[in-house]
Amino acid sequence: MFRFEHPYFLYALSVIPVLVAGYILLHYKTRKKLATYSEPNLLHKLMPARSNGMRIAKFILTLLSLTALIFTIANPQAGTSMEKGKRKGVDIMVCLDVSNSMMAEDIKPNRLTAAKLALSRFVDNLKGDRIGLVAFAGKAFVQLPITGDYAAAKMFIDRIETNVINEQGTDIANALDLAAVAMLPEESRKNGDIDKINQLTSKVIIMVSDGEDQFEEAIEMAEKVHKMDISIHTIGIGSPNGTFIPERDRNGNVSYKKDAEGNTVTTHLNEEILRNVASAGAGIYVHADNANVGFDAILDKINAMNKSSLDDVTFTRYESQFQYPLALALLFIFMETLLFGTQQRWRIFLKRLTRSWTMKTVILFITGILAINKLQAQTEQELLHIRNGITLYEQAETARKKATGLLDKGGEIDKRNGNREMEEASKKYQAAEEQFRKSMEKNQNWDKANYNLGNALYRQGRYEEAAKAFQKAAQQSGSPLQAQAYHNLGNVLLQQKEYQSGIEAYKNALRLNPKDEDTRYNLEYARKMLIQQQNQQNQNKDNQQNQQQQQQNQQQQNQQQQNQQQQQDKKDNGQNSPQNQQPNQDNKDPQKAPSPAEQRKRQEEKRQLDALQQNERRTQEKVQQQENKHGTKVRQEKDW
């Protein structure tokens, strides 16, 4: 598929025939004027270097370059991909009262502004539903046909004012009739087949009005609309007690609206008619106040309805092809610069080419085009992906906050609902990530896309990828998101316990935005966590060293015990061996028996020897106990 992004620029091509006619006329007048001075043959001899063909060629190249530039500005685009998808939702048509009574200030800042702000928040909370807008007063007209483009819906809501309808009043019946017809598909509307509306998805009409100056057929019309399976909800905005309608002049002076007789007009909220319309349409009535306009209660009703599949949505991705006509335009301009209106020799030609101001102008022009091409704004498709991603991210944030609140309550039902909301938030974050990545298919360094991508990845717990995205956004010098990117990068590094790098990121953020108190607080927190981390590392190192020292001491004790045991075994073996036993030096003399004195002497010596051996064994046991107690070998001197 092929199209022009800005087709209205193609109307500039109409200047081409005008230029051709002007050139022909100018050429004819020039020849006629020259003919008054001399005959054609003599004129050729007087100006031999003159060339009409070169002049015509230069003019044609100029026209071609102009045509190519017009095509470049119109931006030709080629379709590169087709995407199909299904949506489930409800068709919603909002009927908004824009009569003068909606300017009353009993709802701050006034009824109409409060309704518009609440309606914009309502659009932000829709999920797959389509929405349209009917503005009405004494008459009604479709301000926005039913659509799934929420950005366009919010734009139309913001632009609506009381001056869009000149005829004053509050014709609720007309608004309901027009809203019901606007919800029909195009073919059913052309054929007048109203019954086909029942074959479509669920439908809702939301009436926002103060109920003033109602027509009698409003309830009858509500019953008729409800027979087409359309529910009608009403929101009464204003005070039943009544208030005045302010009017401001150009200088800001305030006066109050008066009727034809000069009496000050008082506007009252007519709740009765709005209740009856809601009852006839099987809907609910909500009274708006300063705290809550009432769309939240209606949104709960809509979400509880059966959401059928809407028609397939087909998206075509277009890529700009402006660079091709731009290249042709530059080529034609360059060629036109090389040609002259006279027959020149190459030497003169090169000399004039180097001195030609036209050549310098072309070079400057090409340089400017390249700079503009480098700094060109993002395409409409990329911006659309960014907007869709931001919308999905905001919806995910809402679901996550709701889930956190439910999980904090602690009940089983709340826990189940909280987990369901958390799963929904996770899906939204993933969808937002996909949109942000699509917006960077051509420019991977787009600061806005990288910043939002980092936020989506951070919420999914993918900290390494989030850190890379924030770094790309922070590296774009002059970006308005640079300080925020550094701040969020610091948050990611804190989650990874890289406190030193996080401190540097926070410092960079403060250099760009010194007044950011959140960044300053996070910086101090990161410093505190870094100190704790260093203390913990030092403590772990000391514990490790103590353990190693204890192991070494234990090994030394075991080695000493083994050595002591070996020495003891050697001593025991030495006492029991025959060569170490004390020999009996006094051999018996068989020829001579010992005297009694000698026998007593021998017994006394034997007793002393046994006492010495017992004393030695007790000393060895004391030494062994001392070594086991202190882990060191004690030298014990013998006391005999």
C-alpha positions, 0 to 999 in steps of 0.5 A: 500500500502507498500513501502520502502522509500530508497529501494537501501539499500536493496541491502545490504541483499546480504551480508547475504549469504556471511556471511553464507558461510564464517561461514560454511567454518570457522566452517569446518576448525575449526573442521578439525584443532581440529581433528588433536589433538584428536579423536571426543569422546576424544575431547568431554571429554576434553571440556565438556562445549563446545556447537556447538548448542549455537554457531550456535544460536548466529550466526543466531541471529546476522544475524537476527539482521543485516537483521532487521537493513537493513530493518530499514535503508530502512524505510518501509512505509505503505500507510494510506490515498488516496486523489484525486483532480482536477486542472485547468491550462495550459501546458507550455513547456519552450525551453531554449537556452544553447548555448555558446552565452548565456554566453554574459554579455550584460544582467547582470550577463549574458544571461543564468543566467538572464533567469534562475532567471526570469524563477524561478520567473515565476514558483512561479507565476503559479497557477495550470499550469504544466511546462516542460523544453527543453534545446537546442543548436545544439541539444535539449533534455527534461531536465524536463518532464511536471509536476505540481511539481514546486519545482522540476521544480525550481531545474532543472532550477537551474542546467541547464548550457551551458555544458549540450549539447556539440554540439553548435548552436541554432536549434530552429526547433528541440527544437520546435519539441521536446517540442510539442512531450513532451507535448503529453500524454504517450499513444498518444506518443507510438501510434504516434497519434499526433492528440490527443493533441487537446483533451487536455488542452491549451498548450503554448511553450515559446522560450527563445533564442538570435536567433543566428545560426538559421536553416531555417526550424524554421518558418515552424516548428512553423506553424506546431506546431501551427496547433496542437493548441499550442501557441508559445511565444518568448523572445529575450535575448541580445543586437542587437548591439552585444557583446563578449562571455567571457571565464574564466579559473580556476584562474578567468582570463577572455578572449574572445571566438575566432573562428577557424581563431583566430578572436574574436566572436561577438554575436548579438540578432537576433530579426527577426527570433524570431518575425517570430516564434512568429507570426507563432505560434500566440504568442507574442515576448518580448525583454528582458532587465536588468529590465524585462526579459519578462515573466510577459507579457507572464504570462498575456497571459497565465492567459487569456487562457481557462484553462481546467481541467487536469487529476485527481491527486492522493496523497497517504500518507505514514507513516514510520514503521521503528520502528518495524524492529528496535525493532526486531533488538534490541531484536535479539541483546539482545538475542544474548548477553544472549547466550554463546558459552559454557554450563554455569550454572546460577550463572556463567551466571548472573555473566558474564552478569553483567560484560559483556562489550557487555551488556553495549554496548547494553544498550548504543546502545539502549539509542543512538537509542532512542535519535536519534529517538527523534531528528530524522528529519522530514519525506519527507511528512511533509517537502512537506507539509511545502514547499507547505504551504510556496508557498501558503503563498507567493502567498497569500502575493502577492495577498494581496499586489496587493489588497492593491495597488488597494484599495488605488487608490479608483476607483470603478473598482480598488475597485472591483478588489482589493476585488477580489484579497483580497478574493483570498489572503484569500483562499490562507492563508486558504490553507497554514494553512491547509498544515502547520497543516498537517505537524504537525500531528506527531510533534505538537511542530515543530518550523518551522511549528508553525512559518509559521502557526502563520503567516497564522493565523495572516493574517486571523485576528485570533490573539489568535490562532496565538499567541499560534502558535508563543508561541510554536515556541518561546519555542523551545530552540536553534531554528533559528526561536526563535527570529522571533517567539518572534517578531511576537508574539509581533505583535500579542499582539499589535493587541490585545492591550496587550501592556505589554505582547507585550513589554516582547515578544519584549525584548525576541526577542532582547535578542536573536537578539540584532541587530534587528532594527525592533524589537527595533522600535516595542518595543518603539512603544509598550511602547508609546501605553502602556503609552497612554493606562494607561493615558486613563484608569486613565482619564476614572477612574477620569471621573467615579469618577466625575460622581459618585460625581456629582450624590451624590451631585445631590442626596443631593440637591434633599434631601435638597429640599425635606426637605425644601419643607416639612418644608415650608409646615408645616409652611404654615399649621401652619399659617392657622390653628385656634390654631395658629391664633392670638386671639383677647384679647380685647373682646367686652364689649356689655355694654360699647363701646370703646372710640375713643382713644382705637379704634385708639390704636387697629387699630395701633396694628393691622397695626403693626401685619400685617407689622410684618407678611409681613416682616416674609414672605419676610424673608422666601422667601429670605431664600428659594432663598438662599438655592436653589442657594447654595444648603445649608440651611442658618440660618436666624435670625429674625429682629423683 
